[in-house]
Amino acid sequence: MRIFVTGATGFVGSAVVNELLTAGHEVIGLARSEEAASVLLKAGVTVHRGSLDHPESLRSGAEAADGVIHTAFNHDFSNMTGAGVTDLRTVQTFGEVLAGSGRPLVVTSVIGHLAPGRINTEEDAPVASTAGKHRIASEEEALSLATKGVRVSVLRLPPSVHGAGDRGGFVPALINVARRTGESAYVGEGANRWAAVHRLDAARLYRLAVESAPAGSKLHAIAEEGVSIREIAEVIGRKLDLPVISKSAEDSSGHFGWLTHFASQNIQASSNLTQELLGWKAEHADLLSDLERNYFKN
């Protein structure tokens, strides 16, 4: 297939591109800069210039493809509402192009909009009061396209998509906080957990989704249902030779800053239904092993 990929040079998107190329697909990659275009050309990808802020560039990219994988998102934590609006507009644009064609569309979502404090399944619906609420509208819009002749699937990612080269995720953010403050901390007992997946395992699920996921599928790229924040903090403390301490809920905001809400949340999910549907399972390193090996090289 000829597949249009947004976010093609990102941490997740670049792994998706490599997975698609290895499987024999042709890839059109969205590039918003000369640097991104150069990276894509070197990888053997057809460059399509544009961005999420220019819907016509998204429209023409989708028109030229047999299917679309949408991984791009503006992770500006100062304006998550605006980022969600842009994402919704992007999904709507793809829906207009692909309607009635039967072509596949894979839309990235998150498990952070599901109910906290329990292990969620693919069948669980988003909750409007959660930290990931800005992703709800685009997920619902995507799923509605299943009734409009689009073989759409929604692929929900966990808080930690890890692997070599991770610079912008939540785990690197925790490491940066520890370096800045001289302490590797967790909130309370640190028993809250984050689900996790290696980015190469996630990339394989994107490929399986675009190749064969039924219309209206909700997929979970979850390798580990929950890794405790205390365990993560302990590895960070050991690797940086820093004390590992507990912060009270009252003191946590002064330590973690913008990361406070996420550092104290239980964000867990399973992927049993996804595994049954597409025969996917995780094959790469777990989060703590990956953290030990790949996050403290510099």
C-alpha positions, -999 to 999 in steps of 0.1 A, spaced: 0 0 0 9 37 -4 5 51 31 4 88 41 20 92 76 17 124 97 44 128 124 67 108 102 99 121 118 86 120 154 96 95 180 66 72 173 61 81 137 96 74 126 94 39 140 61 35 121 77 46 89 105 21 93 80 -7 101 60 1 70 90 2 47 104 -30 61 70 -47 53 72 -35 17 48 -6 19 54 28 2 53 58 25 44 94 20 57 114 49 43 148 60 72 173 65 69 208 78 106 217 75 136 212 52 152 193 80 123 169 83 122 165 45 159 156 44 154 129 70 125 114 52 143 114 18 173 96 33 149 70 47 134 63 13 102 82 20 82 103 -5 81 138 10 48 157 12 53 193 25 27 206 49 16 206 85 -14 201 108 -21 238 106 -27 236 68 -56 213 62 -52 215 24 -18 199 27 -34 170 47 -61 167 22 -38 164 -8 -16 139 11 -45 116 18 -59 119 -17 -26 105 -30 -25 75 -7 -42 41 -2 -44 47 35 -35 72 63 -17 68 96 -21 99 118 6 100 146 13 138 147 1 159 177 11 193 190 23 184 226 22 219 239 12 214 275 3 251 278 -25 248 253 -38 212 252 -73 224 243 -59 241 212 -40 210 203 -71 190 206 -90 213 183 -63 210 157 -63 173 160 -101 171 155 -99 193 124 -72 170 111 -94 139 116 -123 156 100 -102 165 69 -91 129 65 -127 117 69 -138 140 41 -112 126 18 -116 89 26 -154 88 30 -170 60 9 -136 47 -2 -131 18 22 -95 30 26 -79 26 61 -73 54 85 -54 49 118 -59 77 143 -37 80 174 -54 85 207 -44 78 244 -55 58 274 -51 90 295 -87 99 288 -100 67 303 -111 62 339 -81 65 364 -74 40 391 -83 8 372 -72 -13 343 -92 -2 313 -100 -23 282 -105 -13 246 -142 -13 252 -141 14 278 -152 49 268 -134 82 275 -141 102 307 -145 139 303 -128 148 336 -95 132 328 -61 146 319 -65 133 283 -99 149 277 -85 170 249 -82 138 228 -118 127 232 -134 147 204 -110 135 177 -113 98 189 -151 101 187 -150 118 153 -126 90 140 -149 62 152 -179 79 135 -162 75 102 -167 37 103 -203 44 93 -192 66 64 -172 40 44 -138 45 61 -119 15 75 -110 35 105 -93 24 137 -82 43 168 -49 33 184 -46 43 220 -11 49 234 0 46 271 17 74 291 51 58 284 61 49 249 97 42 255 129 33 236 162 46 225 160 82 214 131 91 237 136 128 245 101 143 249 81 117 268 70 116 304 100 94 316 126 118 302 106 146 319 109 128 353 146 124 347 150 161 339 131 170 371 154 147 391 185 163 376 171 198 382 161 193 419 187 168 430 160 143 441 142 115 424 107 116 437 73 100 437 40 111 452 28 95 484 37 58 484 44 58 447 20 30 441 2 47 412 11 31 379 16 39 342 10 16 314 38 13 289 49 0 255 82 0 235 79 22 205 89 -6 181 60 -28 194 37 2 190 49 7 154 41 -29 146 6 -24 159 1 6 136 12 -15 106 -12 -43 115 -40 -18 120 -36 -1 86 -33 -35 70 -62 -53 85 -80 -37 115 -118 -38 110 -137 -5 107 -144 10 141 -117 -9 160 -103 5 192 -68 -8 198 -45 -6 228 -7 -5 223 -1 -18 258 28 -41 267 27 -35 305 -6 -28 322 11 -7 349 46 1 361 47 18 395 60 54 396 81 44 427 99 18 406 106 43 379 119 68 405 142 42 421 159 34 388 163 72 381 178 77 416 202 48 412 214 58 378 219 95 387 231 87 422 204 108 438 182 102 468 148 86 462 121 104 482 84 106 487 66 139 481 33 147 498 4 157 475 8 193 489 46 194 481 44 176 447 35 206 426 66 225 437 88 195 427 72 182 395 58 214 381 36 208 350 42 170 354 25 169 388 -9 156 377 7 128 356 31 119 383 3 112 407 -21 94 383 -30 58 378 -31 55 340 -35 18 333 -50 -4 306 -49 -39 291 -45 -50 254 -60 -85 256 -87 -77 230 -62 -61 206 -40 -91 209 -69 -114 201 -81 -93 172 -48 -87 153 -24 -113 168 -2 -86 182 20 -90 213 50 -71 227 84 -84 219 108 -57 230 122 -46 263 100 -36 292 101 -1 306 124 -5 336 149 -26 316 148 0 288 152 28 313 183 12 327 199 7 293 190 36 271 181 67 292 214 77 309 240 74 282 248 111 282 
